[in-house]
Amino acid sequence: MNGNRSLSLAPLEQLPLELEQLSLRSMAWAALPRGLFQLPMLTSLDLSANELLELTEEIPENNHLHTLILDRNKLQRLPKNLKRWTRLRKLSGNNNQIKRLPAGLGNCQYLNDLQLENNRLTALPKTIGSLEKLETLSLAHNRLRQVPAELAHCRMLRKLNLANNRLKNLPRSLKKLAWLRELDMANNALRKCPQVIPECQRLRKLSLAGNKMKQWGTWPTDVAIEELDCSKNQLVSLPGLGNMQQLRVLDISSNKIQEFPTAFWRFPHLRRIHAQRNPAKVVNSDLLGCPKLETLQGLLSSAKKNQLLDFLSLSRQEVWMEKERALFFELFVSNKAVWQDLSFANAWRGAKVQDPYFAHAFRQLLYKRSPRRTQIRKGSTLLILGSLSEEGQSIYGSLDKLDISWTTDQSLAVRHVIFGTQHLPTELSARECPWYSEAQLLRQVDRLLGKPWSKAIPEDQLERVRTLLWNQQEVNCHLAIQLLRGSGVPKQILPDLLALYLRHPFPHLQEKLRILLFPYLPDLHRTLLTSGMQPPTHTQDVKTWKRWLGTTEIKAQVLMSLLQ
């Protein structure tokens, strides 16, 4: 019958006596039909969204009603005979104009859900303490100035909503609410945190937002609160907050917090932090004690926040402990001093992480720490760590043709180490031999088989790459090197690379030039080591230059012209 405003009251008087549930929402009624509550089997009645000014006092004894919804009407009071609804379990009267509750409410001993939000209540009857089965009490948006101490007798109360009232404190007797799990005291007149709140041992969700609190109070060490909102107050510090080790959500935004104590951010379960509009700032490494953090607002700049959250996501995948997070985070933000002191074992652990960019940095470190790379020759022995990619699987046949043996046994003596792309071993001892990536191994094998070095860069694009190489800006030269590393080095560009390496215009690119250049030039590495890195620029004799180069792969005249 919902919303049927043309329906008259008369037909309702002939409703069947066995009716159990009745919904009369949005009927625009100002009064109820006579005898509505006389239906003997009626258990659920919804009268919300009407224009009711009052309810009838004709409530029979021993009725079966257990759910009564009166939301969005114009009720100013509840019937005095409310005490006759002894089986009532849920009473909802939100968005009315109720100013007080009848004392007979305490007779509804089975009531477990009482909702009277957005009314005009100024006080609660002491008989509310008789509702021993009450589990949910929602009185938000009223005019309450105090809560009766008798509320503590509602021992089964789990959720208490007193937001948007005029409360300045709570009675100490509420510590007897042993099962209270949610308490909302937002937007009241609190000057400090009520002393009874820390004594509610099973409290899991607490909101004190929008008050005028300047003092946080004293909290025990065994607090089990999981969600805390104390935003929009005047708090300068939060002593005792560090004891809340079960916190998952923390909102301290819009306060006056100047700083946090040393080692404050140690919350193993914290997932969301809202701390914007506070003077306090932190260093991103301070938050490493919150390994499950997923959302952060405030405290850090946007760039540092994203950097921290990306790292914490990675640390959760790798199941790192706090000391490991502290170590690897310094590496994640490229702290060069920490890179230099990094042990081989930790570098190996970092090279196996799931994040490809982070793992690449550790692989590069292992390459640099390995002995200077030499040419892989026929008859060499390789140690392959892990397994190669699908593209690299075809190389095993080529290795057999070149009489190059390979193994995965770390106990055997080998001349070169090949870094696989997946399924890396759990542990590895330091190896005093050159390390190669899979891509470098492929290029070395192609060289030994006499295959063309590269077909990826067409002839008409070589001049563009050459222009980038000889640009005066390091970033352009770096871009050209990246293009060549991804596609291979054409033979025509080798003199340019060697000239750049010898001229040493960009110190930071020397190692990348060496890694890129030498796998394509047999014997050049050995020649430069024996003859020295200083070319004979004092003479224009081509034969002298050829002897110094020791290779016919590069034309001496071209190199001379590039170095002038």
Residue pairs with C-beta under 8 A, 6 or more apart in sequence:
1 7
1 22
1 23
1 24
1 27
2 23
2 24
2 25
2 26
2 27
3 25
3 26
3 27
4 27
5 26
5 27
5 28
7 27
9 29
9 31
9 33
10 33
12 33
12 36
13 33
13 34
13 35
15 22
15 39
17 39
17 40
17 41
18 41
19 39
19 41
19 42
20 41
20 42
20 43
20 44
21 42
21 43
21 44
21 45
22 39
22 42
22 44
22 45
22 46
23 45
23 46
24 45
24 46
24 47
24 50
25 46
25 47
25 48
25 49
25 50
26 48
26 49
26 50
27 50
28 50
28 51
29 50
29 51
29 52
30 50
30 51
30 52
30 53
31 52
31 53
32 47
32 52
32 55
32 56
34 56
34 58
35 58
36 45
36 56
37 56
37 58
37 59
37 60
37 63
37 65
38 58
38 60
40 60
40 63
40 64
41 64
42 63
42 64
42 65
43 64
43 65
43 66
43 67
44 65
44 66
44 67
45 65
45 67
45 68
45 69
46 67
46 69
47 68
47 69
47 70
47 73
48 69
48 70
48 71
48 72
48 73
48 92
49 71
49 72
49 73
50 72
50 73
51 73
51 74
52 70
52 73
52 74
52 75
53 73
53 74
53 75
53 76
54 75
54 76
54 77
54 79
55 70
55 75
55 78
55 79
56 79
57 79
57 80
57 81
58 81
59 79
59 81
59 82
59 84
59 85
60 84
61 84
62 86
63 84
63 85
63 87
64 87
65 85
65 87
65 88
66 87
66 88
66 89
66 90
66 110
67 88
67 89
67 90
68 85
68 88
68 90
68 91
68 92
69 90
69 92
70 91
70 92
70 93
70 96
71 92
71 93
71 94
71 95
71 96
72 94
72 95
72 96
73 93
73 95
73 96
74 96
74 97
75 93
75 96
75 97
75 98
76 96
76 97
76 98
76 99
77 98
77 99
77 100
77 102
78 93
78 98
78 101
78 102
78 105
79 102
80 102
80 104
81 104
82 102
82 104
82 105
82 107
82 108
83 102
83 104
83 105
83 106
83 107
83 108
84 104
84 107
85 91
85 108
86 107
86 108
86 109
86 110
87 110
88 108
88 110
88 111
89 110
89 111
89 112
89 113
90 111
90 112
90 113
90 114
91 108
91 111
91 113
91 114
91 115
92 113
92 115
92 116
93 115
93 116
93 119
94 115
94 116
94 117
94 118
94 119
94 138
95 117
95 118
95 119
96 116
96 118
96 119
97 119
97 120
98 116
98 119
98 120
98 121
99 119
99 120
99 121
99 122
100 121
100 122
100 123
100 125
101 116
101 121
101 124
101 125
101 128
102 125
103 125
103 126
103 127
104 127
105 111
105 125
105 127
105 128
105 131
106 125
106 127
106 128
106 129
106 130
106 131
107 127
107 130
108 131
109 130
109 131
109 132
109 133
110 133
111 131
111 133
111 134
112 133
112 134
112 135
112 136
112 156
113 134
113 135
113 136
114 131
114 134
114 136
114 137
114 138
115 136
115 138
116 138
116 139
116 142
117 138
117 139
117 140
117 141
117 142
117 161
118 140
118 141
118 142
119 141
119 142
120 142
120 143
121 139
121 142
121 143
121 144
122 142
122 143
122 144
122 145
123 144
123 145
123 146
123 148
124 139
124 144
124 147
124 148
124 151
125 148
126 148
126 150
127 150
128 134
128 148
128 150
128 151
128 154
129 148
129 150
129 151
129 152
129 153
129 154
130 153
131 154
132 153
132 154
132 155
132 156
133 156
134 154
134 156
134 157
135 156
135 157
135 158
135 159
136 157
136 158
136 159
137 151
137 154
137 157
137 159
137 160
137 161
138 159
138 161
139 161
139 162
139 165
140 161
140 162
140 163
140 164
140 165
140 184
141 163
141 164
141 165
142 164
142 165
143 165
143 166
144 162
144 165
144 166
144 167
145 165
145 166
145 167
145 168
146 167
146 168
146 169
146 171
147 162
147 167
147 170
147 171
147 174
148 171
149 171
149 173
149 174
151 157
151 171
151 173
151 174
151 177
152 171
152 173
152 174
152 175
152 176
152 177
153 176
154 177
155 176
155 177
155 178
155 179
156 179
157 177
157 179
157 180
158 179
158 180
158 181
158 182
159 180
159 181
159 182
160 177
160 180
160 182
160 183
160 184
161 182
161 184
162 183
162 184
162 185
162 188
163 184
163 185
163 186
163 187
163 188
163 207
164 186
164 187
164 188
165 187
165 188
166 188
166 189
167 185
167 188
167 189
167 190
168 188
168 189
168 190
168 191
169 190
169 194
170 185
170 194
170 196
170 197
171 196
172 195
172 196
172 199
173 196
174 180
174 196
174 200
175 196
175 199
175 200
177 200
178 201
178 202
179 202
180 200
180 202
180 203
181 202
181 203
181 204
181 205
182 203
182 204
182 205
182 206
183 197
183 200
183 203
183 205
183 206
183 207
184 207
185 194
185 206
185 207
185 208
185 211
186 207
186 208
186 209
186 210
186 211
186 229
187 209
187 210
187 211
188 210
188 211
189 211
189 212
190 208
190 211
190 212
190 213
191 211
191 212
191 213
191 214
191 215
192 213
192 214
192 215
192 216
192 217
193 208
193 213
193 215
193 216
193 217
195 217
197 203
197 206
198 217
198 218
198 219
198 220
198 223
201 222
201 224
202 224
203 223
203 224
203 225
204 224
204 225
204 226
204 227
205 225
205 226
205 227
206 225
206 227
206 228
206 229
207 228
207 229
207 230
208 229
208 230
208 233
209 229
209 230
209 231
209 232
209 233
209 251
210 231
210 232
210 233
211 232
211 233
212 233
212 234
213 230
213 233
213 234
213 235
214 233
214 234
214 235
214 236
215 235
216 230
216 235
216 237
216 238
216 239
216 240
216 241
217 240
218 239
218 240
219 239
219 240
219 241
219 243
219 244
220 243
221 243
222 243
223 243
223 244
223 246
224 246
225 244
225 246
225 247
226 246
226 247
226 248
226 249
226 269
227 247
227 248
227 249
228 241
228 244
228 247
228 249
228 250
228 251
229 249
229 251
230 238
230 251
230 252
230 255
231 251
231 252
231 253
231 254
231 255
231 274
232 253
232 254
232 255
233 254
233 255
234 255
234 256
235 252
235 255
235 256
235 257
236 255
236 256
236 257
236 258
237 257
237 258
238 252
238 257
238 260
241 264
242 261
242 264
242 266
244 267
245 266
245 267
245 268
245 269
246 269
247 267
247 269
247 270
248 269
248 270
248 271
248 272
249 270
249 271
249 272
250 267
250 270
250 272
250 273
250 274
250 275
251 274
251 275
252 274
252 275
252 278
253 274
253 275
253 276
253 277
253 278
253 297
253 298
254 276
254 277
254 278
255 277
255 278
256 278
256 279
257 275
257 278
257 279
257 280
258 279
258 280
259 280
260 280
260 282
260 286
263 289
264 286
265 282
265 286
265 287
265 288
265 289
265 290
266 289
266 290
267 289
267 290
268 289
268 290
268 291
268 292
269 292
270 290
270 292
270 293
271 292
271 293
271 294
271 295
272 293
272 294
272 295
272 296
273 287
273 290
273 293
273 295
273 296
273 297
273 298
273 299
274 295
274 297
274 298
275 296
275 297
275 298
275 299
276 297
276 298
277 298
278 298
278 299
280 299
281 299
281 300
282 299
282 300
284 300
284 304
284 305
284 307
284 308
284 329
284 333
285 326
285 329
285 330
287 293
287 296
287 299
287 300
287 308
288 312
288 322
288 325
288 326
288 329
289 322
290 312
291 312
291 315
291 316
291 320
291 322
291 325
292 312
292 316
293 308
293 309
293 312
294 309
294 312
294 313
296 305
296 308
296 309
299 305
300 308
307 332
307 333
311 325
311 328
311 329
311 332
312 325
314 332
314 353
314 354
314 355
314 358
315 324
315 325
315 328
317 353
317 354
317 355
318 353
318 354
320 328
327 338
327 342
327 346
328 346
328 350
330 338
331 338
331 339
331 342
331 350
331 361
331 362
332 358
334 361
339 365
342 350
342 365
344 369
344 430
345 427
347 362
347 365
347 366
347 369
348 362
348 366
348 427
348 428
350 358
350 359
350 361
350 362
350 365
351 359
351 362
351 363
351 366
351 419
351 424
352 359
352 424
353 359
353 362
363 419
363 437
366 419
366 435
367 419
367 435
367 437
367 515
368 511
370 417
370 431
370 433
370 434
370 435
371 432
371 433
371 434
372 434
372 525
373 434
373 435
373 436
373 440
373 515
373 518
373 519
373 525
374 434
374 525
374 526
375 444
375 518
375 519
375 522
375 523
375 525
376 382
376 404
376 416
376 436
376 441
376 444
376 445
376 448
377 448
378 402
378 403
378 404
378 448
379 403
379 404
380 404
380 405
380 415
380 416
381 404
381 405
381 406
381 407
381 412
381 413
381 414
381 415
381 416
382 399
382 404
382 405
382 406
382 407
382 414
382 415
382 416
382 417
382 418
382 441
383 406
383 407
383 408
383 409
383 410
383 412
383 414
383 416
383 417
383 418
383 431
383 433
384 406
384 407
384 408
384 418
384 420
385 408
385 417
385 418
385 419
385 420
385 424
385 425
385 428
386 419
386 420
386 421
386 422
386 423
386 424
386 425
387 420
387 421
387 422
387 423
388 395
388 418
388 420
388 421
388 438
389 421
389 422
389 438
392 421
392 438
392 441
392 442
395 441
395 442
395 445
396 406
398 445
398 449
399 405
399 406
399 445
401 449
402 445
402 448
402 449
404 445
406 418
407 414
410 425
410 428
410 429
414 431
414 433
415 433
415 434
416 433
416 434
416 435
416 436
417 431
417 433
417 434
417 435
417 436
418 435
418 436
418 437
418 438
418 441
419 435
419 436
419 437
419 438
420 438
421 438
436 444
439 485
440 515
440 519
443 453
443 488
443 519
443 520
444 519
446 452
446 453
447 453
447 519
447 520
447 522
453 488
453 489
453 490
453 491
453 520
454 487
454 488
454 489
454 490
455 488
456 486
456 487
456 488
457 465
457 483
457 484
457 487
457 488
457 490
462 490
462 492
462 493
465 480
465 483
465 484
465 493
466 493
466 496
468 476
468 477
468 479
468 480
468 483
469 477
469 480
469 481
469 493
469 496
469 497
469 500
470 477
470 496
470 500
471 477
474 506
474 508
474 509
477 500
477 505
477 506
477 509
478 506
478 509
478 512
481 509
481 512
481 513
481 516
484 493
484 497
484 516
485 512
485 516
489 497
489 516
489 517
489 520
491 520
491 553
494 517
494 520
494 521
494 553
494 554
495 554
495 555
495 558
495 559
495 562
496 562
497 513
497 516
497 517
498 517
498 521
498 524
498 554
498 559
499 559
499 562
499 563
500 509
500 513
501 510
501 513
501 514
501 517
502 533
502 535
502 563
503 563
504 510
517 524
518 524
518 525
520 553
521 551
521 553
521 554
522 551
522 553
523 550
523 551
524 549
524 550
524 551
524 553
524 554
526 550
527 548
527 549
527 550
527 551
531 548
531 550
535 545
535 548
535 559
535 563
536 544
536 545
536 548
537 563
539 545
540 560
542 556
542 557
542 560
545 556
545 559
545 560
546 552
546 556
549 556
549 559
